[in-house]
Amino acid sequence: MKSSVLFVSALVGLVALSHTGCAVITQGRKQAVVVRTTPEGAATKINGTEIGQTPLKVKLKRDEVFRVDFTKNGFESESALFLPSSSSYDARYLRWGIDYDLGAAKELIPQEMLVELQPALAEAGEGDRYTELAAQITRADALLISGELTKAEHKYLVDKILAAYQTLN
């Protein structure tokens, strides 16, 4: 009789402990984040390590800073950061010290990164603006013909180039 009461008490205690918000159990030490670019297909490095082309989903440690670098032909290289934050965990009523020690008390911000790539424009020179515009669009056309850009990416790039030159005039 005493062993069944002890077993039930232990089971109730275990259930109560597991539902108190221990982040190591409920969330884990790593977090899945989404990385996207407009247009898609940018080569992506995290902290200098090539991980693939956008869009992608990757699991990262919750308590570290991650630099994400994007490169794509015809576009400027871009960088962004995933930063750890404990603000949502700190707002909880019950917290465990081990969660802080193991990094589970943090979450990466943003959870979904979206970077809009800008066209790689030639430096503004002393030349004719129309000639510069034509050269940029010709470069975009060459990337389309070589297969480095899809038709949709080409249209996006040309639209961005035209918008950039309209603001300069």
Backbone as CSV, one residue per row, in Angstrom:
resi,resn,N_x,N_y,N_z,CA_x,CA_y,CA_z,C_x,C_y,C_z
1,MET,0.824,-1.191,0.000,0.000,0.000,0.000,0.867,1.253,0.000
2,LYS,1.908,1.251,0.874,2.772,2.425,0.951,3.549,2.629,-0.345
3,SER,3.923,1.528,-1.002,4.677,1.667,-2.246,3.816,2.269,-3.358
4,SER,2.524,1.948,-3.390,1.670,2.548,-4.419,1.440,4.024,-4.149
5,VAL,1.321,4.437,-2.881,1.178,5.856,-2.529,2.465,6.593,-2.878
6,LEU,3.609,5.978,-2.592,4.898,6.579,-2.909,5.060,6.718,-4.426
7,PHE,4.646,5.687,-5.174,4.729,5.738,-6.620,3.847,6.844,-7.195
8,VAL,2.609,6.939,-6.725,1.687,7.980,-7.189,2.227,9.357,-6.832
9,SER,2.765,9.523,-5.643,3.334,10.811,-5.220,4.512,11.195,-6.107
10,ALA,5.371,10.224,-6.408,6.518,10.485,-7.277,6.058,10.851,-8.684
11,LEU,5.050,10.156,-9.177,4.521,10.438,-10.505,3.913,11.836,-10.571
12,VAL,3.139,12.214,-9.561,2.547,13.553,-9.499,3.655,14.602,-9.429
13,GLY,4.681,14.355,-8.639,5.803,15.287,-8.530,6.536,15.447,-9.848
14,LEU,6.743,14.340,-10.559,7.414,14.391,-11.858,6.592,15.169,-12.875
15,VAL,5.300,14.943,-12.913,4.418,15.676,-13.829,4.432,17.164,-13.489
16,ALA,4.356,17.487,-12.218,4.376,18.897,-11.802,5.691,19.546,-12.182
17,LEU,6.808,18.847,-11.983,8.121,19.391,-12.317,8.257,19.622,-13.819
18,SER,7.746,18.691,-14.619,7.880,18.826,-16.067,7.011,19.942,-16.637
19,HIS,6.011,20.390,-15.923,5.129,21.439,-16.415,5.407,22.802,-15.779
20,THR,6.559,22.952,-15.128,6.870,24.228,-14.490,7.564,25.193,-15.426
21,GLY,7.920,24.763,-16.603,8.518,25.691,-17.548,10.005,25.505,-17.718
22,CYS,10.549,24.364,-17.380,11.973,24.112,-17.567,12.280,24.198,-19.064
23,ALA,12.984,25.249,-19.460,13.223,25.511,-20.881,14.108,24.463,-21.526
24,VAL,15.003,23.832,-20.756,15.843,22.789,-21.334,14.969,21.653,-21.851
25,ILE,13.905,21.335,-21.103,13.004,20.253,-21.503,12.025,20.729,-22.574
26,THR,11.414,21.893,-22.376,10.350,22.340,-23.278,10.873,22.926,-24.588
27,GLN,12.053,23.561,-24.577,12.544,24.242,-25.773,13.853,23.682,-26.309
28,GLY,14.681,23.128,-25.462,15.969,22.610,-25.891,17.026,23.702,-25.944
29,ARG,18.252,23.286,-26.216,19.386,24.215,-26.264,19.515,24.911,-27.616
30,LYS,18.867,24.365,-28.640,18.946,24.953,-29.980,17.570,25.415,-30.412
31,GLN,17.565,26.367,-31.342,16.322,26.944,-31.848,16.335,26.885,-33.369
32,ALA,15.234,26.498,-33.953,15.103,26.507,-35.410,14.768,27.927,-35.854
33,VAL,15.551,28.464,-36.783,15.303,29.791,-37.339,15.193,29.667,-38.852
34,VAL,14.486,30.612,-39.448,14.278,30.629,-40.899,15.048,31.809,-41.476
35,VAL,15.733,31.563,-42.588,16.511,32.596,-43.270,15.992,32.703,-44.693
36,ARG,15.555,33.915,-45.072,15.008,34.156,-46.417,15.626,35.425,-47.011
37,THR,15.668,35.464,-48.333,16.067,36.682,-49.032,15.087,36.935,-50.165
38,THR,15.018,38.182,-50.562,14.289,38.562,-51.761,15.307,39.173,-52.700
39,PRO,15.598,38.558,-53.836,15.088,37.295,-54.331,15.749,36.114,-53.621
40,GLU,15.149,34.934,-53.776,15.674,33.721,-53.165,16.936,33.269,-53.895
41,GLY,17.622,32.295,-53.317,18.780,31.690,-53.972,20.102,32.328,-53.633
42,ALA,20.165,33.129,-52.587,21.424,33.747,-52.188,22.266,32.738,-51.416
43,ALA,23.552,32.667,-51.742,24.470,31.825,-50.981,24.557,32.392,-49.570
44,THR,24.453,31.510,-48.573,24.352,31.951,-47.189,25.448,31.319,-46.344
45,LYS,26.120,32.163,-45.566,27.128,31.710,-44.610,26.693,32.164,-43.224
46,ILE,26.869,31.288,-42.241,26.634,31.668,-40.850,27.957,31.550,-40.128
47,ASN,28.404,32.670,-39.563,29.709,32.760,-38.896,30.821,32.194,-39.780
48,GLY,30.747,32.497,-41.082,31.790,32.108,-42.020,31.658,30.718,-42.613
49,THR,30.674,29.936,-42.185,30.480,28.582,-42.697,29.326,28.556,-43.688
50,GLU,29.607,28.078,-44.913,28.581,27.975,-45.952,27.515,26.977,-45.513
51,ILE,26.234,27.399,-45.540,25.162,26.496,-45.109,24.143,26.215,-46.208
52,GLY,24.210,26.917,-47.323,23.277,26.655,-48.418,22.747,27.923,-49.033
53,GLN,21.640,27.777,-49.761,21.010,28.902,-50.433,19.631,29.143,-49.831
54,THR,19.251,30.407,-49.811,17.953,30.780,-49.249,16.834,30.320,-50.169
55,PRO,15.680,30.001,-49.616,15.311,30.003,-48.199,15.805,28.730,-47.519
56,LEU,16.059,28.824,-46.225,16.484,27.661,-45.480,16.099,27.779,-44.016
57,LYS,16.074,26.618,-43.369,15.763,26.545,-41.951,16.942,25.840,-41.289
58,VAL,17.433,26.406,-40.188,18.617,25.855,-39.539,18.446,25.948,-38.028
59,LYS,19.039,25.009,-37.300,19.001,25.033,-35.837,20.307,25.625,-35.322
60,LEU,20.180,26.626,-34.446,21.340,27.313,-33.890,21.243,27.333,-32.374
61,LYS,22.405,27.395,-31.712,22.417,27.503,-30.260,21.726,28.801,-29.860
62,ARG,20.934,28.717,-28.818,20.119,29.850,-28.376,20.934,30.974,-27.737
63,ASP,22.122,30.690,-27.235,22.845,31.677,-26.424,24.056,32.285,-27.129
64,GLU,24.114,32.203,-28.458,25.244,32.764,-29.193,24.766,33.798,-30.213
65,VAL,25.688,34.677,-30.608,25.425,35.652,-31.666,25.866,35.021,-32.978
66,PHE,25.033,35.151,-34.010,25.351,34.577,-35.314,25.294,35.664,-36.378
67,ARG,26.376,35.770,-37.154,26.413,36.685,-38.295,26.056,35.886,-39.540
68,VAL,25.103,36.402,-40.300,24.640,35.730,-41.513,25.020,36.614,-42.699
69,ASP,25.781,36.045,-43.650,26.226,36.769,-44.839,25.558,36.183,-46.073
70,PHE,25.093,37.075,-46.956,24.395,36.677,-48.179,25.144,37.216,-49.387
71,THR,25.288,36.371,-50.419,25.867,36.809,-51.688,25.049,36.218,-52.827
72,LYS,24.876,37.027,-53.871,24.172,36.578,-55.079,24.655,37.454,-56.226
73,ASN,24.950,36.826,-57.354,25.414,37.581,-58.519,24.404,38.649,-58.904
74,GLY,24.915,39.842,-59.176,24.075,40.959,-59.586,23.532,41.774,-58.422
75,PHE,23.806,41.331,-57.189,23.283,42.003,-56.004,24.412,42.322,-55.024
76,GLU,24.206,43.352,-54.243,25.159,43.703,-53.192,25.169,42.607,-52.129
77,SER,26.331,42.341,-51.568,26.415,41.411,-50.441,25.765,42.068,-49.235
78,GLU,25.076,41.272,-48.435,24.378,41.781,-47.251,24.759,40.929,-46.050
79,SER,24.629,41.500,-44.869,24.869,40.786,-43.617,23.773,41.131,-42.630
80,ALA,23.499,40.203,-41.731,22.513,40.430,-40.677,22.929,39.587,-39.470
81,LEU,22.280,39.833,-38.329,22.630,39.139,-37.096,21.428,38.462,-36.464
82,PHE,21.672,37.299,-35.873,20.745,36.685,-34.936,21.326,36.974,-33.560
83,LEU,20.541,37.588,-32.687,20.999,37.947,-31.353,20.205,37.197,-30.294
84,PRO,20.881,36.698,-29.240,20.160,36.019,-28.159,19.477,37.027,-27.234
85,SER,18.279,36.687,-26.784,17.529,37.543,-25.866,16.849,36.654,-24.837
86,SER,16.841,37.096,-23.586,16.182,36.321,-22.534,14.903,36.998,-22.054
87,SER,14.454,38.036,-22.737,13.313,38.818,-22.257,12.036,37.994,-22.109
88,SER,11.738,37.111,-23.050,10.503,36.328,-22.923,10.634,35.289,-21.807
89,TYR,11.819,34.761,-21.604,12.021,33.793,-20.518,11.961,34.499,-19.167
90,ASP,12.523,35.692,-19.075,12.528,36.447,-17.824,11.116,36.813,-17.374
91,ALA,10.170,36.863,-18.304,8.790,37.213,-17.969,8.020,36.044,-17.350
92,ARG,8.588,34.854,-17.388,7.908,33.679,-16.818,7.858,33.762,-15.296
93,TYR,6.844,33.160,-14.735,6.669,33.131,-13.284,7.690,32.197,-12.631
94,LEU,7.851,31.009,-13.186,8.810,30.041,-12.661,9.978,29.923,-13.634
95,ARG,11.200,30.019,-13.091,12.403,29.902,-13.918,13.387,28.996,-13.195
96,TRP,14.234,28.340,-13.961,15.250,27.459,-13.399,16.620,28.024,-13.730
97,GLY,17.511,28.029,-12.766,18.867,28.528,-12.985,19.627,27.728,-14.014
98,ILE,19.338,26.444,-14.094,20.040,25.602,-15.064,19.700,26.009,-16.500
99,ASP,18.530,26.576,-16.713,18.165,27.058,-18.048,19.122,28.141,-18.518
100,TYR,19.515,29.028,-17.619,20.479,30.073,-17.969,21.842,29.457,-18.250
101,ASP,22.248,28.509,-17.409,23.556,27.883,-17.563,23.678,27.122,-18.875
102,LEU,22.625,26.478,-19.303,22.652,25.661,-20.517,22.238,26.427,-21.771
103,GLY,21.860,27.691,-21.631,21.509,28.509,-22.793,20.079,28.377,-23.257
104,ALA,19.265,27.601,-22.545,17.880,27.393,-22.973,16.980,28.549,-22.570
105,ALA,17.469,29.464,-21.737,16.658,30.587,-21.277,16.618,31.712,-22.302
106,LYS,17.296,31.540,-23.401,17.349,32.596,-24.416,16.663,32.127,-25.687
107,GLU,16.324,33.109,-26.511,15.807,32.811,-27.847,16.481,33.761,-28.820
108,LEU,16.653,33.297,-30.041,17.304,34.125,-31.050,16.282,35.074,-31.667
109,ILE,16.726,36.317,-31.822,15.902,37.363,-32.410,16.592,37.813,-33.694
110,PRO,15.949,37.865,-34.826,14.576,37.467,-35.111,14.490,35.953,-35.290
111,GLN,13.300,35.413,-35.165,13.119,33.977,-35.395,13.057,33.680,-36.890
112,GLU,12.596,34.669,-37.664,12.581,34.548,-39.116,13.226,35.788,-39.703
113,MET,14.325,35.580,-40.406,15.087,36.685,-40.983,14.724,36.811,-42.459
114,LEU,14.385,38.029,-42.884,14.104,38.308,-44.286,14.959,39.499,-44.697
115,VAL,15.840,39.278,-45.671,16.740,40.326,-46.153,16.425,40.603,-47.609
116,GLU,16.207,41.870,-47.935,15.947,42.270,-49.314,17.268,42.683,-49.951
117,LEU,17.710,41.909,-50.939,18.978,42.184,-51.609,18.811,43.353,-52.577
118,GLN,19.819,44.202,-52.605,19.800,45.380,-53.470,20.701,45.135,-54.676
119,PRO,20.356,45.706,-55.835,21.188,45.496,-57.027,22.567,46.107,-56.840
120,ALA,23.562,45.444,-57.415,24.931,45.962,-57.391,25.047,46.989,-58.509
121,LEU,24.993,48.240,-58.146,25.052,49.328,-59.126,26.481,49.820,-59.264
122,ALA,26.805,50.281,-60.455,28.130,50.855,-60.677,28.259,52.144,-59.887
123,GLU,29.484,52.458,-59.529,29.728,53.717,-58.829,29.340,54.884,-59.742
124,ALA,28.715,55.881,-59.142,28.321,57.058,-59.931,29.573,57.769,-60.412
125,GLY,29.675,57.896,-61.687,30.852,58.537,-62.267,30.475,59.837,-62.944
126,GLU,31.398,60.306,-63.724,31.191,61.561,-64.439,30.463,61.327,-65.763
127,GLY,30.207,60.043,-66.083,29.614,59.711,-67.376,28.126,59.980,-67.440
128,ASP,27.605,59.648,-68.573,26.190,59.817,-68.864,25.369,58.821,-68.039
129,ARG,24.354,59.275,-67.309,23.516,58.424,-66.454,22.767,57.377,-67.283
130,TYR,22.357,57.738,-68.493,21.665,56.789,-69.349,22.594,55.636,-69.731
131,THR,23.848,55.925,-70.035,24.828,54.893,-70.386,25.065,53.961,-69.195
132,GLU,25.149,54.527,-67.989,25.317,53.718,-66.779,24.108,52.799,-66.572
133,LEU,22.914,53.334,-66.752,21.689,52.555,-66.610,21.671,51.403,-67.611
134,ALA,22.004,51.692,-68.855,22.024,50.663,-69.897,23.052,49.582,-69.568
135,ALA,24.194,49.970,-69.031,25.239,48.999,-68.673,24.761,48.080,-67.547
136,GLN,24.056,48.640,-66.585,23.540,47.824,-65.479,22.497,46.822,-65.975
137,ILE,21.602,47.266,-66.833,20.578,46.365,-67.357,21.205,45.314,-68.272
138,THR,22.228,45.693,-69.038,22.940,44.729,-69.881,23.606,43.665,-69.011
139,ARG,24.154,44.067,-67.882,24.768,43.111,-66.945,23.705,42.143,-66.406
140,ALA,22.531,42.668,-66.061,21.436,41.820,-65.589,20.996,40.853,-66.689
141,ASP,20.950,41.328,-67.922,20.598,40.464,-69.050,21.615,39.339,-69.220
142,ALA,22.898,39.654,-69.052,23.952,38.641,-69.176,23.813,37.580,-68.091
143,LEU,23.451,37.987,-66.876,23.238,37.026,-65.788,22.039,36.118,-66.093
144,LEU,21.010,36.674,-66.730,19.842,35.871,-67.121,20.239,34.855,-68.194
145,ILE,20.958,35.309,-69.207,21.357,34.437,-70.313,22.273,33.319,-69.824
146,SER,23.156,33.634,-68.872,24.093,32.614,-68.361,23.422,31.634,-67.410
147,GLY,22.166,31.917,-67.046,21.447,31.025,-66.141,21.672,31.317,-64.666
148,GLU,22.406,32.383,-64.362,22.669,32.730,-62.966,21.462,33.393,-62.306
149,LEU,20.540,33.898,-63.108,19.302,34.480,-62.610,18.117,33.825,-63.305
150,THR,17.032,33.654,-62.581,15.792,33.205,-63.202,15.116,34.418,-63.836
151,LYS,14.058,34.184,-64.602,13.329,35.304,-65.200,12.742,36.218,-64.123
152,ALA,12.221,35.611,-63.070,11.637,36.410,-61.983,12.714,37.236,-61.281
153,GLU,13.884,36.648,-61.044,14.983,37.383,-60.404,15.477,38.507,-61.310
154,HIS,15.533,38.231,-62.617,15.946,39.249,-63.582,14.985,40.435,-63.555
155,LYS,13.696,40.139,-63.560,12.696,41.215,-63.512,12.847,42.026,-62.220
156,TYR,13.016,41.331,-61.111,13.204,42.008,-59.823,14.433,42.913,-59.875
157,LEU,15.551,42.394,-60.405,16.793,43.160,-60.474,16.633,44.384,-61.371
158,VAL,16.039,44.215,-62.541,15.847,45.348,-63.464,14.927,46.395,-62.841
159,ASP,13.863,45.961,-62.177,12.971,46.913,-61.497,13.727,47.708,-60.437
160,LYS,14.579,47.039,-59.675,15.374,47.719,-58.641,16.364,48.703,-59.272
161,ILE,17.000,48.294,-60.371,17.943,49.183,-61.059,17.216,50.426,-61.551
162,LEU,16.065,50.231,-62.193,15.286,51.392,-62.699,14.857,52.311,-61.561
163,ALA,14.419,51.721,-60.443,14.015,52.534,-59.292,15.188,53.317,-58.722
164,ALA,16.366,52.708,-58.688,17.548,53.400,-58.165,17.935,54.575,-59.057
165,TYR,17.870,54.409,-60.362,18.232,55.491,-61.269,17.158,56.575,-61.306
166,GLN,15.890,56.228,-61.058,14.845,57.247,-61.019,15.038,58.166,-59.816
167,THR,15.519,57.627,-58.709,15.714,58.467,-57.529,16.920,59.374,-57.680
168,LEU,17.847,59.019,-58.566,19.038,59.842,-58.770,18.750,61.042,-59.663
169,ASN,17.707,60.975,-60.455,17.398,62.082,-61.384,16.465,63.092,-60.765
